[in-house]
Amino acid sequence: MKNLLLIAVLLWSASTYAEGYQVNLQGQKNTAMGHIGTAFIGGPSILHFNPGGMALLDKKMSFTAGVSLIFSNNIYQATDGLYQAETENPMGTPFYFYGVYKINDKMAAGLGVNTPYGNSLAWEEGWAGRYLNQDIAMQSITLQPTFSYKVSDWLSLGAGMLIGINSVELNKQIPITGADGEASINLTGSTNTLGVNAGAMFTITDQLTAGISYRSQMKAKVTDGTTKINVPDALGTYFPEETKFKATLPFPANYNVGIAYQINEKFLVSADVNYVQWSVYDSLNFDFADNTARFQDSDNPRKYSNTYIFRFGAEYKVLDELTLRAGAYYDQSPVNDDYYTPETPGANKTGIAGGATIKPIENFEIDLSLLYIHGEKRTSRYLPDNFEGTYYSSAVIPGIGFTYSF
């Protein structure tokens, strides 16, 4: 049953509003400026964007925490134009926390907790692609202990370990109908991942800074996932009621370069280029512990391509108590036209962002952001199952964060 085997390509994917399954909502100040951060020191969030800049923070201790609310919409339209379906997504809530302690003028240590991968996607009941995906929920929480050292007046270095705690649940239908309706399958799994985040910050002049950073590839290896299958009793011998599975999905490496220029004491501009090594996701092999003639292991092609994300942002300090921000980015899709699945409606995306920081009292800031993402219309297919159509996607993402330093 070929459709059943397509669960392999769904195991870890989710609609996240970065292409593939990577979430780029890791700091409200950064998000409000198009999610730049490789050369922009916007507070403790530099721990994620470029650990090399951590030693350049001017406060003894700094903390920031925040959450974004993802309101997304995805539409599928059949090639004949006569059928259309939409997602009924639960609200996504990626979050972050960063804390940095300046040990002395040259050294800083910190801890980050954020959600760089995952979200939720749920299509309306009974939609045409329900044998590929009905709904999926993935969560990946990453811990990052980090150290930074100021080598000289012009160079600061930093590195941290990435410790990922990952889980997923997937539900889909099976094209078998019995007295109680269509058959279904449920998969749950969890795994931990390890990686590194490193960077360097260059202070070229008092007004000009540049940065480079690297977040390594990580491999999510599920070795003891649970598969539950519900089919009519008459077909029970063809499908195990419950079985284990193994699968591996790579989280791609990110290479980032950025530059920031302080035009005057009020106005700053910054730009980043991110190179995402999506080509590591060539296929997903899925190994079930129990096989039958109708239920076999599978090798599902994905053939993702490496992509670039181009980002630009600016901030303007209106008053000591108020800073305004704006930004934009263009995010290329890694998804192959012939291996396009509806669990991650991939398209080239444009993001437009804005926000503000309000400082009601000394040492405390309220960070606000609002991001709108528009996905380009895309007509693609999943070749192994010959499922084709046109996809439209968009999202509105408000966010709030709080920063305290002293």
VEXDRENZA-446403 format. One record per residue (C-alpha): residue number from 1; residue in three letters; x, y, z. Coordinates in pm, whole numbers, plus 50000, padded with zeros to 5 digits. Layout:
BEGIN
{resi NUM | resn ALA | east X | north Y | up Z} $
...
***
This chain:
BEGIN
{resi 1 | resn MET | east 50000 | north 50000 | up 50000} $
{resi 2 | resn LYS | east 50210 | north 50283 | up 49863} $
{resi 3 | resn ASN | east 50018 | north 50565 | up 50032} $
{resi 4 | resn LEU | east 50076 | north 50414 | up 50372} $
{resi 5 | resn LEU | east 50450 | north 50413 | up 50319} $
{resi 6 | resn LEU | east 50448 | north 50788 | up 50264} $
{resi 7 | resn ILE | east 50430 | north 50841 | up 50639} $
{resi 8 | resn ALA | east 50807 | north 50831 | up 50623} $
{resi 9 | resn VAL | east 50823 | north 51171 | up 50463} $
{resi 10 | resn LEU | east 50593 | north 51315 | up 50726} $
{resi 11 | resn LEU | east 50763 | north 51198 | up 51041} $
{resi 12 | resn TRP | east 50938 | north 51522 | up 51139} $
{resi 13 | resn SER | east 50805 | north 51783 | up 50898} $
{resi 14 | resn ALA | east 50577 | north 52069 | up 50992} $
{resi 15 | resn SER | east 50457 | north 52402 | up 50859} $
{resi 16 | resn THR | east 50691 | north 52648 | up 51024} $
{resi 17 | resn TYR | east 50711 | north 52956 | up 50802} $
{resi 18 | resn ALA | east 51073 | north 52914 | up 50736} $
{resi 19 | resn GLU | east 51131 | north 52687 | up 50443} $
{resi 20 | resn GLY | east 51163 | north 52318 | up 50523} $
{resi 21 | resn TYR | east 51099 | north 52271 | up 50895} $
{resi 22 | resn GLN | east 51324 | north 52539 | up 51044} $
{resi 23 | resn VAL | east 51169 | north 52811 | up 51263} $
{resi 24 | resn ASN | east 51320 | north 53161 | up 51246} $
{resi 25 | resn LEU | east 51156 | north 53340 | up 51539} $
{resi 26 | resn GLN | east 51433 | north 53354 | up 51796} $
{resi 27 | resn GLY | east 51416 | north 53710 | up 51933} $
{resi 28 | resn GLN | east 51157 | north 53987 | up 51904} $
{resi 29 | resn LYS | east 51408 | north 54266 | up 51835} $
{resi 30 | resn ASN | east 51561 | north 54051 | up 51563} $
{resi 31 | resn THR | east 51228 | north 53941 | up 51415} $
{resi 32 | resn ALA | east 51112 | north 54303 | up 51393} $
{resi 33 | resn MET | east 51420 | north 54370 | up 51175} $
{resi 34 | resn GLY | east 51368 | north 54078 | up 50935} $
{resi 35 | resn HIS | east 51526 | north 53829 | up 51180} $
{resi 36 | resn ILE | east 51876 | north 53973 | up 51130} $
{resi 37 | resn GLY | east 52132 | north 53915 | up 51405} $
{resi 38 | resn THR | east 52472 | north 53797 | up 51284} $
{resi 39 | resn ALA | east 52625 | north 54146 | up 51328} $
{resi 40 | resn PHE | east 52344 | north 54319 | up 51522} $
{resi 41 | resn ILE | east 52388 | north 54306 | up 51900} $
{resi 42 | resn GLY | east 52030 | north 54339 | up 52019} $
{resi 43 | resn GLY | east 52083 | north 54203 | up 52369} $
{resi 44 | resn PRO | east 52111 | north 53846 | up 52501} $
{resi 45 | resn SER | east 51959 | north 53698 | up 52183} $
{resi 46 | resn ILE | east 52306 | north 53735 | up 52028} $
{resi 47 | resn LEU | east 52375 | north 53404 | up 52204} $
{resi 48 | resn HIS | east 52167 | north 53233 | up 51933} $
{resi 49 | resn PHE | east 52250 | north 53451 | up 51633} $
{resi 50 | resn ASN | east 52627 | north 53486 | up 51688} $
{resi 51 | resn PRO | east 52789 | north 53361 | up 52011} $
{resi 52 | resn GLY | east 53096 | north 53569 | up 51929} $
{resi 53 | resn GLY | east 52909 | north 53888 | up 52015} $
{resi 54 | resn MET | east 52815 | north 53780 | up 52365} $
{resi 55 | resn ALA | east 53136 | north 53919 | up 52521} $
{resi 56 | resn LEU | east 53053 | north 54262 | up 52374} $
{resi 57 | resn LEU | east 52737 | north 54310 | up 52581} $
{resi 58 | resn ASP | east 52780 | north 54607 | up 52817} $
{resi 59 | resn LYS | east 52574 | north 54482 | up 53112} $
{resi 60 | resn LYS | east 52687 | north 54251 | up 53393} $
{resi 61 | resn MET | east 52379 | north 54032 | up 53358} $
{resi 62 | resn SER | east 52115 | north 54028 | up 53083} $
{resi 63 | resn PHE | east 51800 | north 53821 | up 53042} $
{resi 64 | resn THR | east 51538 | north 53809 | up 52770} $
{resi 65 | resn ALA | east 51236 | north 53586 | up 52709} $
{resi 66 | resn GLY | east 50955 | north 53593 | up 52456} $
{resi 67 | resn VAL | east 50695 | north 53408 | up 52255} $
{resi 68 | resn SER | east 50547 | north 53441 | up 51905} $
{resi 69 | resn LEU | east 50195 | north 53345 | up 51798} $
{resi 70 | resn ILE | east 50172 | north 53189 | up 51452} $
{resi 71 | resn PHE | east 49838 | north 53232 | up 51273} $
{resi 72 | resn SER | east 49890 | north 53050 | up 50946} $
{resi 73 | resn ASN | east 49680 | north 52964 | up 50645} $
{resi 74 | resn ASN | east 49753 | north 52709 | up 50372} $
{resi 75 | resn ILE | east 49529 | north 52638 | up 50072} $
{resi 76 | resn TYR | east 49543 | north 52342 | up 49834} $
{resi 77 | resn GLN | east 49371 | north 52363 | up 49496} $
{resi 78 | resn ALA | east 49337 | north 52066 | up 49260} $
{resi 79 | resn THR | east 49479 | north 52104 | up 48911} $
{resi 80 | resn ASP | east 49127 | north 52112 | up 48761} $
{resi 81 | resn GLY | east 49041 | north 52410 | up 48982} $
{resi 82 | resn LEU | east 48718 | north 52244 | up 49101} $
{resi 83 | resn TYR | east 48837 | north 52133 | up 49445} $
{resi 84 | resn GLN | east 48997 | north 52331 | up 49726} $
{resi 85 | resn ALA | east 49096 | north 52257 | up 50086} $
{resi 86 | resn GLU | east 49239 | north 52465 | up 50370} $
{resi 87 | resn THR | east 49429 | north 52401 | up 50688} $
{resi 88 | resn GLU | east 49270 | north 52439 | up 51029} $
{resi 89 | resn ASN | east 49593 | north 52492 | up 51214} $
{resi 90 | resn PRO | east 49628 | north 52522 | up 51589} $
{resi 91 | resn MET | east 49814 | north 52837 | up 51686} $
{resi 92 | resn GLY | east 50191 | north 52785 | up 51693} $
{resi 93 | resn THR | east 50381 | north 52925 | up 51994} $
{resi 94 | resn PRO | east 50761 | north 52918 | up 51943} $
{resi 95 | resn PHE | east 50944 | north 53069 | up 52241} $
{resi 96 | resn TYR | east 51292 | north 53163 | up 52358} $
{resi 97 | resn PHE | east 51493 | north 53247 | up 52671} $
{resi 98 | resn TYR | east 51850 | north 53376 | up 52688} $
{resi 99 | resn GLY | east 52060 | north 53468 | up 52989} $
{resi 100 | resn VAL | east 52414 | north 53610 | up 52975} $
{resi 101 | resn TYR | east 52662 | north 53678 | up 53256} $
{resi 102 | resn LYS | east 52969 | north 53897 | up 53196} $
{resi 103 | resn ILE | east 53247 | north 53726 | up 53391} $
{resi 104 | resn ASN | east 53484 | north 54018 | up 53326} $
{resi 105 | resn ASP | east 53560 | north 54266 | up 53049} $
{resi 106 | resn LYS | east 53673 | north 53987 | up 52815} $
{resi 107 | resn MET | east 53464 | north 53682 | up 52902} $
{resi 108 | resn ALA | east 53092 | north 53602 | up 52910} $
{resi 109 | resn ALA | east 52890 | north 53287 | up 52970} $
{resi 110 | resn GLY | east 52527 | north 53221 | up 52893} $
{resi 111 | resn LEU | east 52242 | north 52978 | up 52842} $
{resi 112 | resn GLY | east 51980 | north 52976 | up 52569} $
{resi 113 | resn VAL | east 51654 | north 52782 | up 52540} $
{resi 114 | resn ASN | east 51457 | north 52810 | up 52216} $
{resi 115 | resn THR | east 51252 | north 52625 | up 51955} $
{resi 116 | resn PRO | east 51443 | north 52627 | up 51622} $
{resi 117 | resn TYR | east 51238 | north 52349 | up 51456} $
{resi 118 | resn GLY | east 50875 | north 52247 | up 51444} $
{resi 119 | resn ASN | east 50518 | north 52367 | up 51459} $
{resi 120 | resn SER | east 50175 | north 52225 | up 51379} $
{resi 121 | resn LEU | east 49974 | north 52166 | up 51062} $
{resi 122 | resn ALA | east 49619 | north 52029 | up 51038} $
{resi 123 | resn TRP | east 49420 | north 51999 | up 50715} $
{resi 124 | resn GLU | east 49040 | north 52003 | up 50716} $
{resi 125 | resn GLU | east 48877 | north 51665 | up 50777} $
{resi 126 | resn GLY | east 48830 | north 51447 | up 50471} $
{resi 127 | resn TRP | east 49051 | north 51653 | up 50241} $
{resi 128 | resn ALA | east 49191 | north 51497 | up 49923} $
{resi 129 | resn GLY | east 49545 | north 51458 | up 50060} $
{resi 130 | resn ARG | east 49447 | north 51290 | up 50388} $
{resi 131 | resn TYR | east 49633 | north 50973 | up 50287} $
{resi 132 | resn LEU | east 49952 | north 51179 | up 50278} $
{resi 133 | resn ASN | east 49884 | north 51388 | up 50589} $
{resi 134 | resn GLN | east 49587 | north 51478 | up 50806} $
{resi 135 | resn ASP | east 49764 | north 51654 | up 51091} $
{resi 136 | resn ILE | east 50108 | north 51671 | up 51246} $
{resi 137 | resn ALA | east 50259 | north 51831 | up 51556} $
{resi 138 | resn MET | east 50632 | north 51855 | up 51606} $
{resi 139 | resn GLN | east 50829 | north 52022 | up 51884} $
{resi 140 | resn SER | east 51203 | north 52070 | up 51913} $
{resi 141 | resn ILE | east 51343 | north 52248 | up 52219} $
{resi 142 | resn THR | east 51714 | north 52334 | up 52212} $
{resi 143 | resn LEU | east 51937 | north 52413 | up 52509} $
{resi 144 | resn GLN | east 52256 | north 52607 | up 52436} $
{resi 145 | resn PRO | east 52521 | north 52662 | up 52704} $
{resi 146 | resn THR | east 52763 | north 52916 | up 52554} $
{resi 147 | resn PHE | east 53098 | north 53087 | up 52622} $
{resi 148 | resn SER | east 53241 | north 53398 | up 52456} $
{resi 149 | resn TYR | east 53585 | north 53562 | up 52472} $
{resi 150 | resn LYS | east 53696 | north 53906 | up 52353} $
{resi 151 | resn VAL | east 54033 | north 53837 | up 52190} $
{resi 152 | resn SER | east 54109 | north 54200 | up 52106} $
{resi 153 | resn ASP | east 53940 | north 54534 | up 52051} $
{resi 154 | resn TRP | east 53837 | north 54419 | up 51703} $
{resi 155 | resn LEU | east 53767 | north 54045 | up 51748} $
{resi 156 | resn SER | east 53539 | north 53847 | up 51976} $
{resi 157 | resn LEU | east 53478 | north 53471 | up 51952} $
{resi 158 | resn GLY | east 53214 | north 53240 | up 52096} $
{resi 159 | resn ALA | east 53080 | north 52887 | up 52083} $
{resi 160 | resn GLY | east 52805 | north 52681 | up 52242} $
{resi 161 | resn MET | east 52670 | north 52328 | up 52248} $
{resi 162 | resn LEU | east 52325 | north 52257 | up 52101} $
{resi 163 | resn ILE | east 52122 | north 51997 | up 52291} $
{resi 164 | resn GLY | east 51791 | north 51924 | up 52117} $
{resi 165 | resn ILE | east 51490 | north 51756 | up 52279} $
{resi 166 | resn ASN | east 51252 | north 51654 | up 52001} $
{resi 167 | resn SER | east 50908 | north 51494 | up 51977} $
{resi 168 | resn VAL | east 50644 | north 51438 | up 51710} $
{resi 169 | resn GLU | east 50291 | north 51308 | up 51661} $
{resi 170 | resn LEU | east 50136 | north 51236 | up 51320} $
{resi 171 | resn ASN | east 49789 | north 51124 | up 51214} $
{resi 172 | resn LYS | east 49678 | north 51025 | up 50863} $
{resi 173 | resn GLN | east 49410 | north 50819 | up 50696} $
{resi 174 | resn ILE | east 49454 | north 50487 | up 50511} $
{resi 175 | resn PRO | east 49243 | north 50429 | up 50196} $
{resi 176 | resn ILE | east 49050 | north 50139 | up 50351} $
{resi 177 | resn THR | east 48687 | north 50186 | up 50458} $
{resi 178 | resn GLY | east 48506 | north 49974 | up 50714} $
{resi 179 | resn ALA | east 48193 | north 49997 | up 50925} $
{resi 180 | resn ASP | east 48355 | north 50260 | up 51147} $
{resi 181 | resn GLY | east 48485 | north 50471 | up 50859} $
{resi 182 | resn GLU | east 48831 | north 50501 | up 50709} $
{resi 183 | resn ALA | east 49131 | north 50327 | up 50856} $
{resi 184 | resn SER | east 49395 | north 50546 | up 51021} $
{resi 185 | resn ILE | east 49750 | north 50547 | up 51148} $
{resi 186 | resn ASN | east 49912 | north 50731 | up 51438} $
{resi 187 | resn LEU | east 50286 | north 50775 | up 51489} $
{resi 188 | resn THR | east 50467 | north 50917 | up 51790} $
{resi 189 | resn GLY | east 50838 | north 50941 | up 51848} $
{resi 190 | resn SER | east 51106 | north 51129 | up 52039} $
{resi 191 | resn THR | east 51482 | north 51171 | up 52020} $
{resi 192 | resn ASN | east 51766 | north 51394 | up 52136} $
{resi 193 | resn THR | east 52021 | north 51567 | up 51912} $
{resi 194 | resn LEU | east 52362 | north 51730 | up 51962} $
{resi 195 | resn GLY | east 52537 | north 52005 | up 51769} $
{resi 196 | resn VAL | east 52739 | north 52327 | up 51799} $
{resi 197 | resn ASN | east 52684 | north 52698 | up 51742} $
{resi 198 | resn ALA | east 52992 | north 52915 | up 51689} $
{resi 199 | resn GLY | east 53066 | north 53265 | up 51569} $
{resi 200 | resn ALA | east 53298 | north 53561 | up 51542} $
{resi 201 | resn MET | east 53221 | north 53932 | up 51574} $
{resi 202 | resn PHE | east 53445 | north 54196 | up 51415} $
{resi 203 | resn THR | east 53445 | north 54557 | up 51539} $
{resi 204 | resn ILE | east 53578 | north 54732 | up 51230} $
{resi 205 | resn THR | east 53511 | north 55089 | up 51349} $
{resi 206 | resn ASP | east 53304 | north 55246 | up 51625} $
{resi 207 | resn GLN | east 53011 | north 55245 | up 51384} $
{resi 208 | resn LEU | east 53069 | north 54934 | up 51172} $
{resi 209 | resn THR | east 53054 | north 54572 | up 51287} $
{resi 210 | resn ALA | east 53053 | north 54245 | up 51094} $
{resi 211 | resn GLY | east 52990 | north 53887 | up 51196} $
{resi 212 | resn ILE | east 53002 | north 53527 | up 51084} $
{resi 213 | resn SER | east 52836 | north 53232 | up 51254} $
{resi 214 | resn TYR | east 52774 | north 52863 | up 51206} $
{resi 215 | resn ARG | east 52508 | north 52629 | up 51344} $
{resi 216 | resn SER | east 52594 | north 52269 | up 51275} $
{resi 217 | resn GLN | east 52388 | north 51995 | up 51122} $
{resi 218 | resn MET | east 52216 | north 51765 | up 51370} $
{resi 219 | resn LYS | east 52066 | north 51422 | up 51305} $
{resi 220 | resn ALA | east 51735 | north 51335 | up 51467} $
{resi 221 | resn LYS | east 51748 | north 50957 | up 51505} $
{resi 222 | resn VAL | east 51426 | north 50797 | up 51625} $
{resi 223 | resn THR | east 51509 | north 50442 | up 51736} $
{resi 224 | resn ASP | east 51197 | north 50346 | up 51932} $
{resi 225 | resn GLY | east 50899 | north 50527 | up 51779} $
{resi 226 | resn THR | east 50549 | north 50388 | up 51817} $
{resi 227 | resn THR | east 50313 | north 50315 | up 51525} $
{resi 228 | resn LYS | east 49943 | north 50241 | up 51591} $
{resi 229 | resn ILE | east 49724 | north 50125 | up 51302} $
{resi 230 | resn ASN | east 49345 | north 50105 | up 51304} $
{resi 231 | resn VAL | east 49197 | north 49892 | up 51021} $
{resi 232 | resn PRO | east 48883 | north 49678 | up 50984} $
{resi 233 | resn ASP | east 48909 | north 49345 | up 51166} $
{resi 234 | resn ALA | east 48896 | north 49151 | up 50839} $
{resi 235 | resn LEU | east 49228 | north 49308 | up 50736} $
{resi 236 | resn GLY | east 49397 | north 49275 | up 51073} $
{resi 237 | resn THR | east 49637 | north 49008 | up 50948} $
{resi 238 | resn TYR | east 49777 | north 49248 | up 50687} $
{resi 239 | resn PHE | east 49870 | north 49523 | up 50933} $
{resi 240 | resn PRO | east 50024 | north 49506 | up 51281} $
{resi 241 | resn GLU | east 49803 | north 49676 | up 51538} $
{resi 242 | resn GLU | east 50112 | north 49835 | up 51693} $
{resi 243 | resn THR | east 50479 | north 49829 | up 51598} $
{resi 244 | resn LYS | east 50803 | north 50022 | up 51649} $
{resi 245 | resn PHE | east 50995 | north 50219 | up 51389} $
{resi 246 | resn LYS | east 51337 | north 50373 | up 51324} $
{resi 247 | resn ALA | east 51403 | north 50682 | up 51115} $
{resi 248 | resn THR | east 51661 | north 50960 | up 51081} $
{resi 249 | resn LEU | east 51607 | north 51318 | up 50971} $
{resi 250 | resn PRO | east 51889 | north 51576 | up 50945} $
{resi 251 | resn PHE | east 51846 | north 51928 | up 51076} $
{resi 252 | resn PRO | east 52047 | north 52137 | up 50826} $
{resi 253 | resn ALA | east 52363 | north 52335 | up 50895} $
{resi 254 | resn ASN | east 52339 | north 52716 | up 50874} $
{resi 255 | resn TYR | east 52621 | north 52947 | up 50757} $
{resi 256 | resn ASN | east 52558 | north 53316 | up 50828} $
{resi 257 | resn VAL | east 52732 | north 53645 | up 50748} $
{resi 258 | resn GLY | east 52616 | north 53990 | up 50848} $
{resi 259 | resn ILE | east 52706 | north 54355 | up 50870} $
{resi 260 | resn ALA | east 52567 | north 54640 | up 51082} $
{resi 261 | resn TYR | east 52626 | north 55014 | up 51053} $
{resi 262 | resn GLN | east 52538 | north 55276 | up 51316} $
{resi 263 | resn ILE | east 52464 | north 55576 | up 51095} $
{resi 264 | resn ASN | east 52427 | north 55805 | up 51395} $
{resi 265 | resn GLU | east 52337 | north 55772 | up 51762} $
{resi 266 | resn LYS | east 51973 | north 55708 | up 51670} $
{resi 267 | resn PHE | east 51974 | north 55515 | up 51342} $
{resi 268 | resn LEU | east 52119 | north 55167 | up 51268} $
{resi 269 | resn VAL | east 52094 | north 54944 | up 50960} $
{resi 270 | resn SER | east 52195 | north 54581 | up 50926} $
{resi 271 | resn ALA | east 52187 | north 54298 | up 50671} $
{resi 272 | resn ASP | east 52236 | north 53920 | up 50686} $
{resi 273 | resn VAL | east 52274 | north 53640 | up 50436} $
{resi 274 | resn ASN | east 52196 | north 53286 | up 50557} $
{resi 275 | resn TYR | east 52306 | north 52978 | up 50363} $
{resi 276 | resn VAL | east 52104 | north 52671 | up 50467} $
{resi 277 | resn GLN | east 52245 | north 52330 | up 50376} $
{resi 278 | resn TRP | east 51913 | north 52161 | up 50297} $
{resi 279 | resn SER | east 52073 | north 51919 | up 50050} $
{resi 280 | resn VAL | east 52146 | north 51686 | up 50344} $
{resi 281 | resn TYR | east 51775 | north 51598 | up 50329} $
{resi 282 | resn ASP | east 51791 | north 51378 | up 50021} $
{resi 283 | resn SER | east 51562 | north 51099 | up 50142} $
{resi 284 | resn LEU | east 51411 | north 50953 | up 50456} $
{resi 285 | resn ASN | east 51443 | north 50582 | up 50525} $
{resi 286 | resn PHE | east 51178 | north 50430 | up 50745} $
{resi 287 | resn ASP | east 51233 | north 50096 | up 50916} $
{resi 288 | resn PHE | east 50933 | north 49922 | up 51075} $
{resi 289 | resn ALA | east 50998 | north 49647 | up 51330} $
{resi 290 | resn ASP | east 50711 | north 49434 | up 51192} $
{resi 291 | resn ASN | east 50645 | north 49398 | up 50821} $
{resi 292 | resn THR | east 50370 | north 49224 | up 50629} $
{resi 293 | resn ALA | east 50293 | north 49186 | up 50258} $
{resi 294 | resn ARG | east 50091 | north 49512 | up 50277} $
{resi 295 | resn PHE | east 50312 | north 49699 | up 50523} $
{resi 296 | resn GLN | east 50677 | north 49736 | up 50421} $
{resi 297 | resn ASP | east 50977 | north 49953 | up 50502} $
{resi 298 | resn SER | east 51024 | north 50248 | up 50271} $
{resi 299 | resn ASP | east 51278 | north 50485 | up 50121} $
{resi 300 | resn ASN | east 51113 | north 50816 | up 50038} $
{resi 301 | resn PRO | east 51291 | north 51071 | up 49817} $
{resi 302 | resn ARG | east 51296 | north 51437 | up 49921} $
{resi 303 | resn LYS | east 51588 | north 51581 | up 49722} $
{resi 304 | resn TYR | east 51597 | north 51919 | up 49894} $
{resi 305 | resn SER | east 51835 | north 52184 | up 49760} $
{resi 306 | resn ASN | east 52062 | north 52427 | up 49945} $
{resi 307 | resn THR | east 51908 | north 52774 | up 49978} $
{resi 308 | resn TYR | east 51981 | north 53135 | up 50071} $
{resi 309 | resn ILE | east 51785 | north 53376 | up 50289} $
{resi 310 | resn PHE | east 51848 | north 53749 | up 50234} $
{resi 311 | resn ARG | east 51761 | north 53979 | up 50527} $
{resi 312 | resn PHE | east 51764 | north 54354 | up 50590} $
{resi 313 | resn GLY | east 51661 | north 54554 | up 50896} $
{resi 314 | resn ALA | east 51682 | north 54894 | up 51061} $
{resi 315 | resn GLU | east 51611 | north 55051 | up 51398} $
{resi 316 | resn TYR | east 51552 | north 55412 | up 51501} $
{resi 317 | resn LYS | east 51573 | north 55537 | up 51859} $
{resi 318 | resn VAL | east 51296 | north 55794 | up 51887} $
{resi 319 | resn LEU | east 51344 | north 55849 | up 52261} $
{resi 320 | resn ASP | east 51536 | north 55680 | up 52538} $
{resi 321 | resn GLU | east 51208 | north 55505 | up 52616} $
{resi 322 | resn LEU | east 51110 | north 55410 | up 52258} $
{resi 323 | resn THR | east 51292 | north 55240 | up 51969} $
{resi 324 | resn LEU | east 51119 | north 55155 | up 51640} $
{resi 325 | resn ARG | east 51225 | north 54873 | up 51405} $
{resi 326 | resn ALA | east 51144 | north 54743 | up 51056} $
{resi 327 | resn GLY | east 51281 | north 54479 | up 50822} $
{resi 328 | resn ALA | east 51223 | north 54234 | up 50540} $
{resi 329 | resn TYR | east 51360 | north 53909 | up 50401} $
{resi 330 | resn TYR | east 51338 | north 53671 | up 50107} $
{resi 331 | resn ASP | east 51347 | north 53298 | up 50187} $
{resi 332 | resn GLN | east 51411 | north 53049 | up 49907} $
{resi 333 | resn SER | east 51230 | north 52714 | up 49909} $
{resi 334 | resn PRO | east 51444 | north 52396 | up 49920} $
{resi 335 | resn VAL | east 51156 | north 52171 | up 49813} $
{resi 336 | resn ASN | east 51181 | north 51984 | up 49480} $
{resi 337 | resn ASP | east 50884 | north 52030 | up 49244} $
{resi 338 | resn ASP | east 50855 | north 51651 | up 49192} $
{resi 339 | resn TYR | east 50875 | north 51560 | up 49562} $
{resi 340 | resn TYR | east 50643 | north 51816 | up 49716} $
{resi 341 | resn THR | east 50427 | north 51696 | up 50007} $
{resi 342 | resn PRO | east 50143 | north 51886 | up 50176} $
{resi 343 | resn GLU | east 50278 | north 51854 | up 50531} $
{resi 344 | resn THR | east 50518 | north 52144 | up 50454} $
{resi 345 | resn PRO | east 50368 | north 52368 | up 50184} $
{resi 346 | resn GLY | east 50700 | north 52502 | up 50062} $
{resi 347 | resn ALA | east 50730 | north 52813 | up 49848} $
{resi 348 | resn ASN | east 50961 | north 53108 | up 49809} $
{resi 349 | resn LYS | east 50851 | north 53342 | up 50085} $
{resi 350 | resn THR | east 50873 | north 53715 | up 50149} $
{resi 351 | resn GLY | east 50856 | north 53844 | up 50506} $
{resi 352 | resn ILE | east 50773 | north 54202 | up 50608} $
{resi 353 | resn ALA | east 50828 | north 54293 | up 50974} $
{resi 354 | resn GLY | east 50804 | north 54577 | up 51218} $
{resi 355 | resn GLY | east 50815 | north 54635 | up 51590} $
{resi 356 | resn ALA | east 50922 | north 54845 | up 51884} $
{resi 357 | resn THR | east 51095 | north 54838 | up 52219} $
{resi 358 | resn ILE | east 50932 | north 55027 | up 52504} $
{resi 359 | resn LYS | east 51140 | north 55102 | up 52815} $
{resi 360 | resn PRO | east 50895 | north 55189 | up 53095} $
{resi 361 | resn ILE | east 51156 | north 55178 | up 53375} $
{resi 362 | resn GLU | east 51533 | north 55161 | up 53403} $
{resi 363 | resn ASN | east 51685 | north 54824 | up 53298} $
{resi 364 | resn PHE | east 51353 | north 54677 | up 53175} $
{resi 365 | resn GLU | east 51228 | north 54663 | up 52816} $
{resi 366 | resn ILE | east 50916 | north 54535 | up 52642} $
{resi 367 | resn ASP | east 50997 | north 54407 | up 52292} $
{resi 368 | resn LEU | east 50718 | north 54385 | up 52031} $
{resi 369 | resn SER | east 50723 | north 54244 | up 51678} $
{resi 370 | resn LEU | east 50478 | north 54177 | up 51397} $
{resi 371 | resn LEU | east 50570 | north 53965 | up 51094} $
{resi 372 | resn TYR | east 50365 | north 53899 | up 50782} $
{resi 373 | resn ILE | east 50479 | north 53619 | up 50549} $
{resi 374 | resn HIS | east 50354 | north 53570 | up 50195} $
{resi 375 | resn GLY | east 50428 | north 53246 | up 50012} $
{resi 376 | resn GLU | east 50441 | north 53253 | up 49635} $
{resi 377 | resn LYS | east 50179 | north 53050 | up 49448} $
{resi 378 | resn ARG | east 50326 | north 52709 | up 49370} $
{resi 379 | resn THR | east 50208 | north 52420 | up 49153} $
{resi 380 | resn SER | east 50393 | north 52096 | up 49232} $
{resi 381 | resn ARG | east 50342 | north 51724 | up 49283} $
{resi 382 | resn TYR | east 50458 | north 51432 | up 49489} $
{resi 383 | resn LEU | east 50574 | north 51201 | up 49212} $
{resi 384 | resn PRO | east 50570 | north 50865 | up 49399} $
{resi 385 | resn ASP | east 50196 | north 50906 | up 49463} $
{resi 386 | resn ASN | east 50114 | north 51136 | up 49169} $
{resi 387 | resn PHE | east 49947 | north 51386 | up 49404} $
{resi 388 | resn GLU | east 49950 | north 51725 | up 49235} $
{resi 389 | resn GLY | east 49803 | north 52066 | up 49295} $
{resi 390 | resn THR | east 49854 | north 52435 | up 49356} $
{resi 391 | resn TYR | east 49942 | north 52564 | up 49702} $
{resi 392 | resn TYR | east 49904 | north 52907 | up 49862} $
{resi 393 | resn SER | east 50041 | north 52999 | up 50206} $
{resi 394 | resn SER | east 50056 | north 53300 | up 50435} $
{resi 395 | resn ALA | east 50099 | north 53379 | up 50803} $
{resi 396 | resn VAL | east 50060 | north 53662 | up 51051} $
{resi 397 | resn ILE | east 50293 | north 53635 | up 51351} $
{resi 398 | resn PRO | east 50278 | north 53882 | up 51642} $
{resi 399 | resn GLY | east 50532 | north 53846 | up 51919} $
{resi 400 | resn ILE | east 50618 | north 53986 | up 52261} $
{resi 401 | resn GLY | east 50931 | north 53965 | up 52471} $
{resi 402 | resn PHE | east 51080 | north 54109 | up 52788} $
{resi 403 | resn THR | east 51442 | north 54208 | up 52850} $
{resi 404 | resn TYR | east 51601 | north 54283 | up 53186} $
{resi 405 | resn SER | east 51964 | north 54379 | up 53235} $
{resi 406 | resn PHE | east 52177 | north 54533 | up 53506} $
***
